[in-house]
Amino acid sequence: MLSTPVGRVRAAGLVEGVSALLLFFVAMPLKYGPPAGSELALLGKQVVYYVGSIHGGLFALYALITFVAWGQGALWFKHVAMAAGASIVPFGPFVIDRVLKRHQERTKPDAAAVPR
């Protein structure tokens, strides 16, 4: 998967998607679910800080990898736009992964046509 630009975008999207789900469905409920000021809420605040920081870094990396793949001609603008939209919606990167996988399979060079 990591051997092609589109494969790297797919991998980065899946990692970023998992980090978003951890942030939205684990860290944030831990912070906002318990009564304000409780020990669990204070722990949740720390968890949101760290998970959110990691997610932010992964988000930036996902954007960078996507733009690099576009610059290399491996992605079309519509794929970049879809990746941008998917990155802000829960489960979005998992949905766009199918689109990127089809694109990757359609555009991969034919093994028989590659000169040796």
TIRO-2110 file (N, C-alpha, C; in Angstrom, 1 decimal):
// TIRO-2110
0.8, -1.2, 0.0, N, 1, A
0.0, 0.0, 0.0, CA, 1, A
0.9, 1.3, 0.0, C, 1, A
2.0, 1.2, 0.7, N, 2, A
2.8, 2.4, 0.8, CA, 2, A
3.8, 2.6, -0.4, C, 2, A
3.7, 1.7, -1.4, N, 3, A
4.6, 1.8, -2.5, CA, 3, A
4.2, 2.8, -3.6, C, 3, A
3.0, 3.3, -3.5, N, 4, A
2.5, 4.2, -4.5, CA, 4, A
2.0, 5.5, -3.8, C, 4, A
2.0, 6.6, -4.5, N, 5, A
1.5, 7.8, -3.9, CA, 5, A
0.0, 7.7, -3.5, C, 5, A
-0.8, 7.1, -4.3, N, 6, A
-2.2, 6.9, -3.9, CA, 6, A
-2.3, 5.9, -2.7, C, 6, A
-1.5, 4.9, -2.6, N, 7, A
-1.5, 4.0, -1.5, CA, 7, A
-1.1, 4.8, -0.2, C, 7, A
-0.1, 5.7, -0.3, N, 8, A
0.3, 6.5, 0.9, CA, 8, A
-0.8, 7.4, 1.3, C, 8, A
-1.6, 8.0, 0.4, N, 9, A
-2.8, 8.8, 0.7, CA, 9, A
-3.8, 7.9, 1.5, C, 9, A
-4.0, 6.7, 0.9, N, 10, A
-5.0, 5.8, 1.6, CA, 10, A
-4.6, 5.5, 3.0, C, 10, A
-3.3, 5.1, 3.2, N, 11, A
-2.8, 4.8, 4.5, CA, 11, A
-2.9, 5.9, 5.5, C, 11, A
-2.5, 7.1, 5.0, N, 12, A
-2.5, 8.3, 5.9, CA, 12, A
-4.0, 8.6, 6.2, C, 12, A
-4.9, 8.5, 5.3, N, 13, A
-6.3, 8.7, 5.5, CA, 13, A
-6.9, 7.8, 6.6, C, 13, A
-6.5, 6.5, 6.5, N, 14, A
-7.0, 5.5, 7.5, CA, 14, A
-6.5, 5.8, 8.9, C, 14, A
-5.2, 6.2, 9.0, N, 15, A
-4.6, 6.5, 10.3, CA, 15, A
-5.3, 7.8, 10.8, C, 15, A
-5.5, 8.8, 10.0, N, 16, A
-6.1, 10.0, 10.4, CA, 16, A
-7.6, 9.8, 10.8, C, 16, A
-8.2, 8.9, 10.1, N, 17, A
-9.6, 8.6, 10.4, CA, 17, A
-9.8, 7.9, 11.7, C, 17, A
-8.8, 7.0, 12.0, N, 18, A
-8.9, 6.3, 13.3, CA, 18, A
-8.6, 7.3, 14.5, C, 18, A
-7.7, 8.2, 14.2, N, 19, A
-7.4, 9.2, 15.3, CA, 19, A
-8.6, 10.1, 15.5, C, 19, A
-9.3, 10.5, 14.4, N, 20, A
-10.5, 11.3, 14.6, CA, 20, A
-11.6, 10.5, 15.4, C, 20, A
-11.8, 9.3, 15.1, N, 21, A
-12.8, 8.5, 15.8, CA, 21, A
-12.4, 8.4, 17.3, C, 21, A
-11.1, 8.2, 17.6, N, 22, A
-10.7, 8.2, 19.0, CA, 22, A
-11.0, 9.5, 19.7, C, 22, A
-10.7, 10.6, 19.0, N, 23, A
-11.0, 11.9, 19.5, CA, 23, A
-12.5, 12.1, 19.8, C, 23, A
-13.3, 11.8, 18.7, N, 24, A
-14.7, 12.1, 18.8, CA, 24, A
-15.5, 11.2, 19.8, C, 24, A
-15.1, 9.9, 19.8, N, 25, A
-15.9, 8.9, 20.4, CA, 25, A
-15.3, 8.3, 21.7, C, 25, A
-14.1, 8.7, 22.0, N, 26, A
-13.5, 8.3, 23.3, CA, 26, A
-13.0, 9.5, 24.1, C, 26, A
-12.2, 10.3, 23.6, N, 27, A
-11.6, 11.4, 24.3, CA, 27, A
-12.7, 12.5, 24.7, C, 27, A
-13.4, 12.9, 23.7, N, 28, A
-14.4, 14.0, 24.0, CA, 28, A
-15.5, 13.6, 24.9, C, 28, A
-16.1, 12.4, 24.8, N, 29, A
-17.1, 11.9, 25.8, CA, 29, A
-16.5, 11.8, 27.2, C, 29, A
-15.2, 11.4, 27.3, N, 30, A
-14.5, 11.4, 28.6, CA, 30, A
-14.4, 12.7, 29.2, C, 30, A
-14.2, 13.8, 28.4, N, 31, A
-14.1, 15.1, 28.9, CA, 31, A
-15.5, 15.7, 29.2, C, 31, A
-16.4, 15.6, 28.3, N, 32, A
-17.7, 16.2, 28.5, CA, 32, A
-18.8, 15.4, 29.1, C, 32, A
-18.6, 14.1, 29.2, N, 33, A
-19.6, 13.2, 29.8, CA, 33, A
-19.8, 13.3, 31.3, C, 33, A
-18.7, 13.3, 32.1, N, 34, A
-18.8, 13.4, 33.5, CA, 34, A
-19.1, 14.8, 34.0, C, 34, A
-19.5, 14.9, 35.2, N, 35, A
-19.8, 16.3, 35.7, CA, 35, A
-18.6, 17.2, 35.7, C, 35, A
-18.8, 18.4, 35.3, N, 36, A
-17.7, 19.4, 35.2, CA, 36, A
-16.9, 19.4, 36.5, C, 36, A
-15.6, 19.4, 36.4, N, 37, A
-14.7, 19.6, 37.6, CA, 37, A
-14.4, 18.2, 38.3, C, 37, A
-15.1, 17.2, 37.8, N, 38, A
-14.8, 15.9, 38.5, CA, 38, A
-13.4, 15.4, 38.0, C, 38, A
-12.9, 14.4, 38.7, N, 39, A
-11.6, 13.9, 38.3, CA, 39, A
-11.6, 13.3, 37.0, C, 39, A
-12.7, 12.6, 36.6, N, 40, A
-12.8, 12.0, 35.3, CA, 40, A
-12.8, 13.0, 34.2, C, 40, A
-13.5, 14.1, 34.4, N, 41, A
-13.6, 15.2, 33.5, CA, 41, A
-12.2, 15.9, 33.3, C, 41, A
-11.5, 16.0, 34.4, N, 42, A
-10.1, 16.6, 34.3, CA, 42, A
-9.2, 15.6, 33.5, C, 42, A
-9.3, 14.3, 33.8, N, 43, A
-8.6, 13.4, 33.0, CA, 43, A
-8.9, 13.5, 31.5, C, 43, A
-10.2, 13.6, 31.3, N, 44, A
-10.7, 13.7, 29.9, CA, 44, A
-10.1, 14.9, 29.2, C, 44, A
-10.0, 16.0, 30.0, N, 45, A
-9.4, 17.2, 29.4, CA, 45, A
-8.0, 17.0, 28.9, C, 45, A
-7.2, 16.2, 29.7, N, 46, A
-5.8, 15.9, 29.3, CA, 46, A
-5.8, 15.0, 28.1, C, 46, A
-6.7, 14.0, 28.1, N, 47, A
-6.8, 13.0, 27.0, CA, 47, A
-7.1, 13.8, 25.7, C, 47, A
-8.1, 14.7, 25.8, N, 48, A
-8.5, 15.5, 24.6, CA, 48, A
-7.3, 16.3, 24.1, C, 48, A
-6.5, 16.8, 25.0, N, 49, A
-5.3, 17.6, 24.6, CA, 49, A
-4.4, 16.8, 23.8, C, 49, A
-4.0, 15.6, 24.4, N, 50, A
-3.0, 14.8, 23.7, CA, 50, A
-3.5, 14.1, 22.5, C, 50, A
-4.7, 13.5, 22.5, N, 51, A
-5.3, 12.9, 21.4, CA, 51, A
-5.6, 13.9, 20.3, C, 51, A
-6.0, 15.1, 20.7, N, 52, A
-6.3, 16.2, 19.7, CA, 52, A
-5.0, 16.7, 19.1, C, 52, A
-3.9, 16.7, 19.8, N, 53, A
-2.6, 17.2, 19.3, CA, 53, A
-2.1, 16.1, 18.2, C, 53, A
-2.2, 14.9, 18.6, N, 54, A
-1.8, 13.8, 17.7, CA, 54, A
-2.7, 13.8, 16.4, C, 54, A
-4.0, 14.0, 16.6, N, 55, A
-4.9, 14.0, 15.5, CA, 55, A
-4.6, 15.2, 14.6, C, 55, A
-4.3, 16.4, 15.2, N, 56, A
-3.9, 17.5, 14.4, CA, 56, A
-2.7, 17.3, 13.5, C, 56, A
-1.7, 16.7, 14.1, N, 57, A
-0.5, 16.4, 13.4, CA, 57, A
-0.8, 15.4, 12.2, C, 57, A
-1.6, 14.4, 12.5, N, 58, A
-1.9, 13.4, 11.5, CA, 58, A
-2.8, 14.0, 10.4, C, 58, A
-3.6, 15.0, 10.8, N, 59, A
-4.4, 15.7, 9.8, CA, 59, A
-3.5, 16.5, 8.8, C, 59, A
-2.6, 17.2, 9.4, N, 60, A
-1.6, 18.0, 8.6, CA, 60, A
-0.8, 17.1, 7.7, C, 60, A
-0.4, 15.9, 8.2, N, 61, A
0.4, 15.0, 7.4, CA, 61, A
-0.5, 14.4, 6.3, C, 61, A
-1.7, 14.1, 6.6, N, 62, A
-2.6, 13.6, 5.5, CA, 62, A
-2.8, 14.6, 4.4, C, 62, A
-3.0, 15.9, 4.8, N, 63, A
-3.1, 16.9, 3.8, CA, 63, A
-1.8, 17.0, 2.9, C, 63, A
-0.7, 17.0, 3.6, N, 64, A
0.6, 17.1, 2.9, CA, 64, A
0.8, 15.9, 1.9, C, 64, A
0.5, 14.7, 2.4, N, 65, A
0.7, 13.5, 1.5, CA, 65, A
-0.3, 13.6, 0.4, C, 65, A
-1.5, 14.1, 0.6, N, 66, A
-2.5, 14.2, -0.5, CA, 66, A
-2.0, 15.2, -1.5, C, 66, A
-1.5, 16.4, -1.1, N, 67, A
-1.1, 17.4, -2.0, CA, 67, A
0.2, 16.9, -2.8, C, 67, A
1.0, 16.2, -2.1, N, 68, A
2.2, 15.7, -2.8, CA, 68, A
1.8, 14.7, -3.9, C, 68, A
0.8, 13.8, -3.6, N, 69, A
0.3, 12.8, -4.6, CA, 69, A
-0.3, 13.6, -5.8, C, 69, A
-1.0, 14.7, -5.5, N, 70, A
-1.7, 15.5, -6.5, CA, 70, A
-0.6, 16.1, -7.4, C, 70, A
0.4, 16.7, -6.7, N, 71, A
1.5, 17.3, -7.5, CA, 71, A
2.3, 16.3, -8.4, C, 71, A
2.3, 15.1, -8.0, N, 72, A
3.0, 14.0, -8.8, CA, 72, A
2.1, 13.5, -9.9, C, 72, A
0.9, 14.0, -9.9, N, 73, A
-0.1, 13.5, -11.0, CA, 73, A
-0.8, 12.2, -10.7, C, 73, A
-0.6, 11.7, -9.4, N, 74, A
-1.3, 10.5, -9.1, CA, 74, A
-2.7, 10.6, -8.7, C, 74, A
-3.1, 11.8, -8.3, N, 75, A
-4.5, 12.1, -8.0, CA, 75, A
-5.0, 13.3, -8.8, C, 75, A
-6.3, 13.2, -9.0, N, 76, A
-7.0, 14.3, -9.7, CA, 76, A
-7.5, 15.3, -8.7, C, 76, A
-7.8, 16.5, -9.1, N, 77, A
-8.4, 17.5, -8.2, CA, 77, A
-9.6, 17.0, -7.5, C, 77, A
-10.5, 16.3, -8.2, N, 78, A
-11.7, 15.8, -7.5, CA, 78, A
-11.3, 14.9, -6.3, C, 78, A
-10.2, 14.1, -6.4, N, 79, A
-9.8, 13.3, -5.3, CA, 79, A
-9.3, 14.1, -4.2, C, 79, A
-8.6, 15.2, -4.5, N, 80, A
-8.1, 16.1, -3.4, CA, 80, A
-9.2, 16.7, -2.7, C, 80, A
-10.2, 17.2, -3.5, N, 81, A
-11.4, 17.8, -2.9, CA, 81, A
-12.2, 16.8, -2.0, C, 81, A
-12.3, 15.6, -2.5, N, 82, A
-13.0, 14.6, -1.7, CA, 82, A
-12.3, 14.3, -0.4, C, 82, A
-11.0, 14.2, -0.5, N, 83, A
-10.1, 13.9, 0.6, CA, 83, A
-10.3, 15.0, 1.7, C, 83, A
-10.3, 16.2, 1.2, N, 84, A
-10.4, 17.4, 2.1, CA, 84, A
-11.8, 17.3, 2.8, C, 84, A
-12.8, 17.1, 2.1, N, 85, A
-14.1, 17.0, 2.7, CA, 85, A
-14.2, 15.8, 3.6, C, 85, A
-13.7, 14.7, 3.2, N, 86, A
-13.8, 13.5, 4.0, CA, 86, A
-13.0, 13.6, 5.3, C, 86, A
-12.0, 14.4, 5.3, N, 87, A
-11.1, 14.5, 6.5, CA, 87, A
-11.8, 15.2, 7.7, C, 87, A
-12.9, 15.9, 7.4, N, 88, A
-13.6, 16.6, 8.5, CA, 88, A
-14.9, 16.0, 8.9, C, 88, A
-15.2, 14.8, 8.3, N, 89, A
-16.4, 14.1, 8.6, CA, 89, A
-16.1, 12.8, 9.3, C, 89, A
-16.7, 12.4, 10.4, N, 90, A
-16.4, 11.1, 11.0, CA, 90, A
-16.7, 10.0, 10.0, C, 90, A
-15.8, 9.1, 9.9, N, 91, A
-15.9, 7.9, 8.9, CA, 91, A
-15.6, 8.3, 7.5, C, 91, A
-15.4, 9.6, 7.2, N, 92, A
-15.2, 10.1, 5.8, CA, 92, A
-13.9, 9.4, 5.2, C, 92, A
-12.8, 9.4, 5.9, N, 93, A
-11.6, 8.7, 5.2, CA, 93, A
-11.9, 7.3, 4.9, C, 93, A
-12.7, 6.6, 5.6, N, 94, A
-13.0, 5.2, 5.3, CA, 94, A
-13.9, 5.1, 4.0, C, 94, A
-14.8, 6.0, 3.8, N, 95, A
-15.6, 6.0, 2.7, CA, 95, A
-14.8, 6.4, 1.4, C, 95, A
-14.0, 7.4, 1.5, N, 96, A
-13.2, 7.8, 0.3, CA, 96, A
-12.1, 6.8, 0.0, C, 96, A
-11.8, 5.9, 0.9, N, 97, A
-10.7, 4.9, 0.7, CA, 97, A
-11.2, 4.0, -0.5, C, 97, A
-12.4, 3.7, -0.6, N, 98, A
-12.9, 2.9, -1.7, CA, 98, A
-12.7, 3.6, -3.0, C, 98, A
-13.0, 4.9, -3.0, N, 99, A
-12.9, 5.6, -4.3, CA, 99, A
-11.4, 5.7, -4.7, C, 99, A
-10.5, 5.9, -3.7, N, 100, A
-9.1, 6.0, -4.0, CA, 100, A
-8.5, 4.6, -4.4, C, 100, A
-9.1, 3.5, -3.8, N, 101, A
-8.6, 2.2, -4.2, CA, 101, A
-9.0, 1.9, -5.6, C, 101, A
-10.2, 2.2, -6.0, N, 102, A
-10.6, 2.0, -7.4, CA, 102, A
-9.7, 2.9, -8.4, C, 102, A
-9.5, 4.1, -8.0, N, 103, A
-8.6, 5.0, -8.8, CA, 103, A
-7.2, 4.4, -8.9, C, 103, A
-6.7, 3.9, -7.8, N, 104, A
-5.4, 3.3, -7.8, CA, 104, A
-5.3, 2.0, -8.7, C, 104, A
-6.3, 1.2, -8.7, N, 105, A
-6.4, 0.0, -9.5, CA, 105, A
-6.5, 0.4, -11.0, C, 105, A
-7.3, 1.4, -11.3, N, 106, A
-7.5, 1.8, -12.7, CA, 106, A
-6.3, 2.4, -13.3, C, 106, A
-5.5, 3.1, -12.5, N, 107, A
-4.3, 3.9, -13.0, CA, 107, A
-3.0, 3.2, -12.8, C, 107, A
-3.0, 2.0, -12.2, N, 108, A
-1.7, 1.4, -12.0, CA, 108, A
-1.2, 0.9, -13.3, C, 108, A
0.2, 1.0, -13.5, N, 109, A
0.7, 0.6, -14.8, CA, 109, A
0.6, -0.9, -15.0, C, 109, A
0.3, -1.3, -16.2, N, 110, A
0.2, -2.7, -16.6, CA, 110, A
1.6, -3.3, -16.4, C, 110, A
1.7, -4.4, -15.7, N, 111, A
3.0, -5.1, -15.5, CA, 111, A
3.6, -5.6, -16.8, C, 111, A
2.8, -6.0, -17.7, N, 112, A
3.3, -6.5, -19.0, CA, 112, A
3.9, -5.4, -19.8, C, 112, A
3.3, -4.2, -19.7, N, 113, A
3.8, -3.1, -20.5, CA, 113, A
5.0, -2.4, -20.0, C, 113, A
5.4, -2.7, -18.8, N, 114, A
6.6, -2.0, -18.2, CA, 114, A
7.9, -2.6, -18.8, C, 114, A
8.7, -1.8, -19.4, N, 115, A
9.9, -2.3, -20.0, CA, 115, A
10.9, -2.8, -18.9, C, 115, A
11.6, -3.8, -19.2, N, 116, A
12.6, -4.4, -18.2, CA, 116, A
14.0, -4.1, -18.7, C, 116, A
END
